[in-house]
Amino acid sequence: MNSIASVTLEVADTTAADRFYTAFGLGAQVRLRASEAPTTGFRGFALALTVAQPADVNAFLDAALAAGATSLKPAKKSFWGYGGVVQAPDGTIWKVASSEKKDTGPATRQIDEIVLLLGASDVTATKRFYVEHGLTVEKSFGSKYVQFAAPASSVKLALYGRRALAKEVGVPADGTGSHRLMLGSAAGPFTDPDGFAWEAASLTTTA
């Protein structure tokens, strides 16, 4: 295992979810699977899109809201750039951000990077778990944040403290039940220390 091969969101209504993600502009990046597994509150993860400029952030967020998403954090400037957070109708949380604070041209809705943020109860221990499963650390900020390397076409994996991630995306940290998320890798199946499940999948089926 050296990267995520697939990201599958488990949703109650696959037809509605497919309609949403097509409108959002992410129809090719995520898979959908029907599930009625009980879940409440924060599911412990978020997906982050990195784009080139504020206009692209606004284009993705506007498309998501028009398709039925709920705003968790309206787009705004900060010391690190510009971004906002929405929650899809299926419950998945999406952060869209750019390190740039000014536009350099019209919006393109091109995605530079997709990162799956997993909320860990112990970032250091979970980091060790994934390194033992073949991932290579790309960025590490002590016990606060870890990002693993991946091929350019793959979704990157990153670890955040669970409560810190919940605060980052604007929701309470409490939650129970299913994560409603299935990840794929050549090393699967296995389950990480926080209960995130992985299944066997080939890197030729990149999300």
N, C-alpha and C positions, 0 to 999 in steps of 0.2 A: 504493500500500500504506500503510495507516495502522494496521493491527492484524492479528492472526492470525485467519484465517477458519475454519480447521479444524486439529485435532490428530489425527493417525492413528498409533496404535501398531501396529507390525508384529510379529505374534506367530506362534508355531508352530502353535497350536491356537486358532482363533477361537471355537469353541464353548465351550471351557473358559474362555477369557478373558472372553467375554461373560457367562458364568455368574458369574465372579468380580466383574466390575465392576458387575453388577446387584446383587449382594449387598453390595458395598462402598458402593453408593449413587451411582455415577458413570456409570451406563449411558447417560445422555443427553449427557455432557460429552466423551466420547472416542469416536473411531471405531477400528475394528479392521480389520486387513488381514493376510491370510496371508503369511508370509515364512519362508523357511528360510535367510536370509542369515547367514553365520557371524558370531558375535559372542562376545567373551569379556571378562570383567571389567567395569569401569565404562564405561557407554555415553556418559558425558559430559553427562547431563542428569538433571533430577529435576522432578517436578511438585509444587507446593505448594498446599495448601488453607488458606485463612484462614477461621476460624470465630469465633463470638462469645465462647465461654467454654470452660473446661476440660471441662465435661460433653460438649460437642459434639466436642471433640478425642477424648475417650475413646470416644464412640459410634462415630465413624468408624474409629478404630484397632481397636477390639474387633471391629467388623464385618469389617474386612480380615483380621485374624488368624483369625477363625472361618471365613473363606472360603478360607484357605490361604496367606495372606501370611506373610512372615518379619519378625520385629522386628529392625530395625537400631539403633534408639535408643528405648528405652522412654519413654513420656511422663513428663515431669517439669517442675518449675518452673525458670525461669532468670531472669536479670535483665530479659529482654525479654518474658517472659510464660510460656506453658505449651505444650509440644508434644512430638511424637515422630515417628519415621520408620519406615516399613515398606517392604518390597520385595514387589511382587506376584508371583504365580507365573510370570508372563511375563517377569519381570526388571525391570520398570519400578519406579523408586523414587518413593515418595510421602511428602511431609512434610505433617503436619497440625498447625496451630498457632493459638494465640489470643494476642492481646496482653494479655488479662485473666488474672489469677491466681486469681480467685474466681468461683464460679458465681453467677448472678443469677436462675436459674430452671432448669426441667428441660431436658434436652437436646432440641434441635430437629432436629439433623442438617441445618441449613441452611448452605449455603456462601456466604460473603460475597465471596470472591475466589479465583480460580484463577490461579496464576502458573507459567509454564514457565521453569525456570531452566536456561540453557544454560552449560556450562562452556567458557570461552574461553581460548585460549593467550595472547591479548593482548587484554584487555578494551577498551583504548582504540581499537585498530584495528578491532575488531569493532563497537564502538559507532559509529564513523564509517561503517562499511559499512551498518549498518541505518538510520542517519540519512539516508544517501544514497539508500536505498531507500524513504524516505518516513515512517519512524517518528519520533515526537516523544518526546524524553526527558522523563520525569516525575520521576525521582529519579536522582541520580548522586553517588557517593562516590568520586571520583577514578578510579583504575584498579582499584578493588576490586569495585564493584557498580554496575550501571546497570539501571534499570527504565523501560520505555517506556509511554506512555499508550495507553489503548484504551477503546472503548465499554464501558459497564457490563456488557453481556452477553457480552463477549469474554474469552478467555483472554489474560492479559497476558504479555508477553515480558520477561525479565530476563537479564542477563549477570553471571556470576560467574567468577573465575579457576577453571580446571579443578581444580587441587589444593585450593583453598579450598572449592569445592563438594563435592568428594569427602569432605573432612574434616567438612563441615557435616552430611552425610547418613550418615557413619559407615562409609565403604568405602574401600579402597585406590584411588588415582587411576589406576592402570594399567588399560588396556583396549585391545582391538584389534577390528577388524572393523566391522560395521555398527552405526550408532546405533540401528537398529530404530525409527526415528521419521521421519514425513513431515509437514511443515507445509504449510498452504495459505494463499495470499493472492492478491489480485487482480493482484499484480505478478509472480507466478511464471510459469514455473519459473526457479529460480536456486539456487545453493549458496553458503553463507556461508564465511568463512575457515576454519572448523573442520570443514567437511564436512557440516554440517546441510543437508538438502535441502528445498526448497520446491517445491510444485506449484501450478498455477493453480487457484484456488477462489474462489467468490463469498462475500462477507460475508453473504449471505442464508442460508448454511449454517454458521453459527457453531457451534463445538464445544460 
